[in-house]
Amino acid sequence: MGRGPVQLRRIENKINRQVTFSKRRNGLLKKAHEISVLCDADVALIVFSTKGKLYEFSSHSSMEGILERYQRYSFDERAVLEPNTEDQENWGDEYGILKSKLDALQKSQRQLLGEQLDTLTIKELQQLEHQLEYSLKHIRSKKNQLLFESISELQKKEKSLKNQNNVLQKITTKAVLEVKPFCLHSSEQLMETEKEKNNAIINTNREEQNGATPSTSSPTPVTAPDPIPTTNNSQSQPRGSGESEAQPSPAQAGNSKLPPWMLRTSHT
């Protein structure tokens, strides 16, 4: 059988009441400590015994801080839940004042926008004009101030970029000066290598020209002997024949490089 509900009432026996108080008090303090640690809550516990003895527990070092916090929150809550009757009476008047102020502000705003100007007099229109001019002047001054600030900011950025550019130029110049001797040395080596290659090619060509024999010799000109002068025997030769010179054949003229007068032959 399960345990039934226990009826809570005052313990009549004084000794039993004192024992129960001690046990329940220790359990209550333990539970307060556990909830403050587990839930990270601010806990304050105050217990007075029947003899007026105080038992307390505070999750902080001082109980006063938690009590002040409790009084502040409880006072604000009472002020909201239990408003003063005098304040309630003044709320109606305050509402009327605030409503009239709101209407006046809305009307002034519409007039500044150029609306509802029919009911205004000349003096009110002049005041409205001066107000608009003052507002416009103030707006222009604010705009100029923002422009000057932006210009100064851009100038600062320009100066910073120039400084960075100068630093980069110095670094680049230093790097070029460090690399230039190496480049010059490399270029000189390349030029010397090219010269050596050219000299080797020239020497090789000279050796080939000096040591090579021509495969075909050019034909040496053959000089024919001078023709033997012959005597004219007009008696033995028929009339009209005279001296006749044999002309070289086209084949002989083409195959030989001798002049034609050397190829003439006399007939005896």
C-alpha positions, 0 to 999 in steps of 0.5 A: 500500500502506498503512503497516503497524503499527510495532513499538515498541522502543528505538532503538539509535542514540543520535543517532536516539534523541535526535532522536526524543525532541526531536520527540516531546517537543515534540509531547507538550507541544503536545497537552497544551496543546491538550487543556487549552484545548479541553476546559478540563481540568487537565493536568500533564505531567512528562518526564525525559530520559535525562540527567535533564533535566526538561521540564514543562507545567501548565495552571495557573500552578503545578504544585504545586496539581495535584500536591497534588490528585493525591496527595489523590485517589490516597490516598483511592482507595488507602484504599478499594481497599486497606483495613487488615486491622485495620480489617476486624477491628474492623468486626464489633465495630462492627457489633454495637455499632451494631446494639444501638444501633439496636434500643434506639432503635427500642424507645424510639420504640415506647414513646414511642408507647405500645407494648410497655409490658408489660415496663416497671416502675413506675420506667421508666414514671415516667421515660417519663411525665416524658420525655413531659411534658418533650417536651410542654412543649418543644413547647408553648413552641415553639408559643407562640414561633411564635405570638408571632412570627407576631403580631409579624409581623402587627402590623408589617404592620398598622403598615406598611399604616396608614402607607401609608394615611396617605400615600394620605390626604394625597395624596388631600387635597392633590389635592382641595384642588388641584382644588376651586377649579377645580370651584367656578369651573366651578360658578359659570360653570354657574350664571351660564349658567343665569341668562342662559338664564332671563333671555333666556327671560323677556325673550322672553316679555315681548316676545311679550306686548307686541307680540302682538295678540289674534286674537279680541276678547272680546265687549263687553257691549251695554247696552240702553236703558231701557224706555219706561214705558207707560200702562195703558189698561184700557179698550182692553185686554180684561178679564183680559188685563192687562199682559203682558211678552214673555219672551225666547226661549231662543235670545236668552237663550243667544246674549246675555249680557245679564240677562233684565230688559234683554231685556223688551219692552212691548206697546202 
